[in-house]
Amino acid sequence: ISAAITLGIQLAGFVAAYTLRTETFYDILGGLNYLTLAIYAAIAGAADEESLKWVDDPRKIITTILFGCSRGWLLVFLAWRAHERKGDSRFDEVLGKGGNPPQPLNFFVFWMVQAMWVYLISMPMLFVSSSDVRKPEFSAYDIVWAILFILGVLIEIVADIQKALWVKNGRRGDFCNVGVWAYSRHPNYFGEIFQWWCLWMFSYSSSEKLSGGYVDPLWWVGIISPLFTMQILLNMKPTGLCNAEGQSLKRYYEKCPERYAQYRESTSILIPLIGYKYVPMFLKQTIFFDFEKYEYRPLNIQADENIKKEK
């Protein structure tokens, strides 16, 4: 049912958006979709009549509240950003703006990818909300992962607010290195990824298997949530690090090359860290995700490298 709700919302959004030739409510409907699933899961609850209902199960309550806070902030922030930017350039080509022919199929793909993202991200929350397990008390394990989930949400919120204030104040210093941005070049992406790993770990205690979640295939399916988030934010070009790094760094290397090179060398690309400049390069380019594909290469150098590869 959750999948059907998600598909229905996104299909309706696609039809309305393409008819009006606008992308204005793309991100907004994504946020509303998350909240709709959370509300549905809380109401539907567990199928077993003897299981704890949502109002009597603190594990379900805390999951719904934290999930709602996380996605509620995303909804507010994306709505504000869409208003400030007066549109989203990602959709200019597929909507036929600037004299381009419209591409309804490609626009449809955008909405279906969002449907996948919403549903897959929500899987740990749905797993907890549908659990028939009677475990009203919290273990130390539950408390630790709940606190870490809150931390991930707070990091994302603080990073978004600090970046927005920096932009509003005139982009002082050419690139953002205030607050948490002094310890990570993309703390908002870190917070987004980290919180879903934490929620998946938190959902372990909701497994109905007596031996524990590690033998529960449904719990393991939930790992798709953080893994899919990483795939979107680390590897897909229209968004995440692939969009923010690489050739997008050109403006920094042209305006303040030495200062930005120093910031890049001493600041982690994702995981907030003190003393990053002392980390060996092979560790930066592996476990710290600072992969070579995120490096900026001037077009002439990049062309020479392509020629060498062809030879």
N, C-alpha and C positions, 0 to 999 in steps of 0.2 A: 504494500500500500504506500509506503514511504517513497519507493521508486516511482510509482504512478503519480503521486502528488508532485514530485520534483519534475517529472517529465511534462505533466500538465501545465505547471507554472511556466516552465521555460518555453514550451511550444506556444503558449498564449503570448508570452513576451515577444517571441520572434515574430509572430504574425502582426501584432500591434506595432512593433518597432519598424518592421520592414514596410508596412503600409504607410506609416508616418515618415519613413526615411530618417529615423533618429536612433541614436545609441544612448540617449540621455538616461533611460532607466534600466540599462543593462546591468550595471553593478548594483543598483538599488534592488532589482528583483532577485539578484543573487543573495543579498543580505536578507531580504524578506523570506526567501525560500528556506534559508537556514532556520529562521525563527519559527516558521510554520511547521517544519519537521520537529523542532523541539517541543512545541505546544501539542502537536499530534501525539508524539511519543509519550508525553506526560499524561495525556488524557486516556490513550489506549492502554498504557501500562502493560502489565504482565497478563498473559492469557489464563493462567491458573488462578482460580477464585480464592485458593487458600494462601496465595502469595501476598506479600505486603503491597498495598496500593501505594501510589506515588506520594500521597500526603503523609504516609506512615513510614516511608523508607528514606532515611537521611542520605543514603548513597545516591538514590535517584534524584532527590531534591538538589543536592550539591552539584551533581552533574548537569542538571538542567539549568540551574542558576549560572554556573560558570560558563557553560556553553552559550547561554543566552547573552551574558555580559560580553563575551568575546565577539560573537557575531553581531550583537547590537552595536558595539563600537564600530565594527567594520562597516555596518550599514550607514551609521551616522557619518563616518569619515569619508566613505566613498561618495555619499550624496553631497557632502560639502565640497569635495574635490571636483566632482562633476559640475557643480554650480560655479566654482571658481574658474575652472578651465574653459567653461562654455563649450564643452564637447570632448571627444576622445579621438585623437588622430589615428588610432589603430583601425578605426572603422571607415575612414574616409574613402579608401579604395573600394571596399565591398559595398558601400552604400551609394557609390557613383558620384561622390562629391568631386569637385574640381574638374568636371568634364569627363570623368572616367565612367565607363558603362557599369551599371550595378551588377553585383555578383550575389544573387540570392542564396545560392548553394553554400558559398563560403561564409556568408553571414549566418546561415543556419548552423554551420559547423561551430561557430563561436558560441551559439546558445547551447548546443549539445555538449560541448566541452564544459561549459559552466554547469550544466545539469550533472555531468559526471563528477565534477569537482565537489559540488554541494553534497551529493549523495555519499560519495566515498569518504569525504572528510567527516561526515556525520555518523559513520558506522560505529565507532566506539560509544558515542552517546546513545544510539539506538540499541546497542548491545546491552548497556546498563539499564535503560528504561524498559526493555522487554524481558529482563531477567526474572525468573521465578524464585530466585534464591532468597532465603530469609536471613539476612545478615545486617540487622539494623545498626550494629555497633561498628565503629571504625577501628581498624588495626593501625599499628605504627606505619605499616606499609602504605595503607590508604592515605593517612595524614600527610606523609612525605610527598607522595605524588600529587595530592590535591594542592599542597602548598607550591610545589614546583609548577603546576599548571597555572596557578594564579600568577606566579612570577613571570611565566612566559607571556601571559596576557598583558601584564603591566609593562613589560619591556616593549611590547609592540605599541601599546597606547602612548607611553612616554616618548618613544622614538617618533611616532607620527606627529605628536603635538610639538615636539622640539623642532622637527623639520619644518612644519607648517609655520611656526613662529619665526624661524630663521628666514624663510622665503618672504613672509609678510614684512619683515624688517629690512628688506632690501638685499638679501643674499650677501651679507657681509663676509668678506674673506674669500669669495668666489666659490668655495665648496663648504659643505656643512661638516663641521667638526666640533659641534657643541654638545654638551651632555653626554649621552650614551654613544653618540656618533664619534666621540673621541676614542672609543674602545672597539668600535666595530664600524666598518664602512656601510653595512646594511643591517643595523640592529632590528629594524622592523621585520625583515625576512627571517632573522634568527628567531624572534619571538613567535612568529607564525608557525615555523617548523617545530620549535621546541615544545609549544603547548600541545600539539597533537601527539607527539611522542609520549608526553606526560599523561594525557587523557587515555591513550591506549593502555599504558601501564596501569593506570588507576582502574580501568575496566576489568582487570584480571580477577579481582575479588568477586565479580558478578557472574563468573562462570558457574554453570550448573553441574559441572563435573566434580565428583567427590575428590578425585586425585589432584584437582587444581586446573587452572587455566591453560597450563602448558600442554595438556592433552585434549584441549577443547578446540576443535577446528574453527568454530565460529569466532572464538577469541583471536585466533591467529589470522583469520580473514581481516580483522580490524586493523592489522598492521598496514593495510593498504592506505589508510588515512594519512599517516606521516610520510610514507614512501611516495605517495602520489603528490603530496605537497612539495616534497623535495624535488620530484621530477619537474613539476610546474615551475618552481622558483629557481632551480639550478640549471635546468637544461632546455627550457622552451624559449625560443628567441623573442616572441612578442611580449614577454613579460619577465620579471625577476632579474637575476644577475646577468643573463645574456643580453637583456635590454639595457641595463644600467651600466654595465662594464663594456669592455672591448672598444669599438669605434665610438661609443657614446662618451668616452673619456677625452675625446679630441679637444673639446672646449677647455678642459682643465690644463691639458698639456700645451695649449696655445696661449692661454692667459697667464698661467702661473706654474710652469713646468717643474721648477725646482721644489717649490713648496708642496705641490701635489705629489711629486715623486717621493718626497720625504714622508708625507702623510700615508701614502700607500704602503711604503716599506715598513712603517712602524705601527700600522693599524690593521687588525684582522679583517678579512673580507666579510666574515659572517659571525663567528663566535666571539662575543665580547671578551677581550683579553688584555691584561697589562703585560708589558714587556715583549710584545709581539716581534719587535725588530731583532730580538735575540734568538728567535726560533729558527732553526736551520731551514734552508730553502726546500729541502726534500720533504720536510714535514708540512711546510706551508702549502705545498702543491699536492699534498695527499690528504691527510686527516683534517687539515684546516680549510680544505675546499678552495684554495687560491690557485685554481687550475690555470694552465697556460692559455686556454681559450678565452680567458677573461682579460688577457693582456691587451693593451692598446698598441697597435702597429700602424704607423702612417701608411697610406695607400700605396705609395711607391715601394716601400719595403715589403709590404704584403704581396704586391705583384711580383717582385723579384723572387720571393719565397715560393710562390705558386709556379713560376717558371722552372725553378730548380726541381720542384717535386715532379713536374711533367717530364723533365729530362731523366 
